[in-house]
Amino acid sequence: MKFQIECSSLAKQEFCLICDRPIHTAEARLIVCSDQGDGFGDICPECIGMGAYWIKSQLPHFRSLSIRG
């Protein structure tokens, strides 16, 4: 699992992969991706504020997907 930061191009409302809160368009967005670059979803600013280790601890299902490769 890895994190990817992109310029925001959200045309529709997205929801946080962890807490399911709506994500409002901002200048940048954080996307959880597999090691192959497949995007799983966006993370909201509140969850980003908890830090990378916390985010990884909340996503064990996605971590196992990235190991399978």
C-alpha positions as CSV (number, residue, x, y, z in Angstrom):
1,M,0.0,0.0,0.0
2,K,1.2,3.5,-0.8
3,F,-0.2,7.0,-0.7
4,Q,-0.4,9.2,-3.7
5,I,-0.9,13.0,-3.6
6,E,-2.6,14.6,-6.6
7,C,-4.0,18.0,-7.6
8,S,-7.6,17.8,-6.9
9,S,-9.9,17.2,-9.8
10,L,-13.0,16.0,-7.9
11,A,-15.9,16.8,-10.1
12,K,-18.3,14.9,-7.8
13,Q,-18.5,14.5,-4.1
14,E,-16.3,11.7,-2.8
15,F,-16.3,10.0,0.6
16,C,-13.4,9.1,2.9
17,L,-12.2,5.5,2.6
18,I,-11.8,5.3,6.4
19,C,-14.5,7.3,8.0
20,D,-17.0,7.7,5.2
21,R,-17.2,11.5,5.7
22,P,-17.9,13.6,2.5
23,I,-14.7,15.1,1.0
24,H,-15.0,18.6,-0.3
25,T,-12.8,19.7,-3.2
26,A,-9.5,21.1,-2.0
27,E,-6.2,22.0,-3.8
28,A,-4.8,18.5,-3.3
29,R,-6.1,15.0,-2.4
30,L,-4.5,11.9,-0.8
31,I,-5.3,8.6,-2.5
32,V,-4.6,5.2,-1.1
33,C,-3.1,3.0,-3.8
34,S,-1.8,-0.6,-4.2
35,D,1.9,-1.0,-4.9
36,Q,0.9,-1.4,-8.6
37,G,-0.8,2.1,-8.5
38,D,-4.4,1.0,-8.4
39,G,-6.4,3.6,-6.5
40,F,-8.7,2.4,-3.7
41,G,-10.1,5.8,-2.6
42,D,-9.5,9.2,-1.1
43,I,-8.7,10.1,2.5
44,C,-10.4,13.2,4.2
45,P,-8.3,16.0,5.8
46,E,-9.4,14.9,9.3
47,C,-8.0,11.3,8.8
48,I,-4.9,12.7,7.1
49,G,-4.3,14.7,10.2
50,M,-4.1,11.4,12.2
51,G,-0.9,10.5,10.3
52,A,0.3,7.8,7.9
53,Y,0.8,5.1,10.6
54,W,-2.7,5.6,11.9
55,I,-4.2,5.5,8.3
56,K,-2.3,2.2,7.6
57,S,-3.7,0.7,10.9
58,Q,-7.2,1.5,9.7
59,L,-6.8,-0.2,6.4
60,P,-5.7,-3.8,7.0
61,H,-7.8,-5.1,4.1
62,F,-6.0,-2.8,1.6
63,R,-2.6,-3.6,3.1
64,S,-3.2,-7.3,2.4
65,L,-4.3,-6.6,-1.2
66,S,-1.0,-4.7,-1.9
67,I,1.0,-7.7,-0.6
68,R,-0.7,-10.1,-3.0
69,G,0.5,-8.1,-6.0
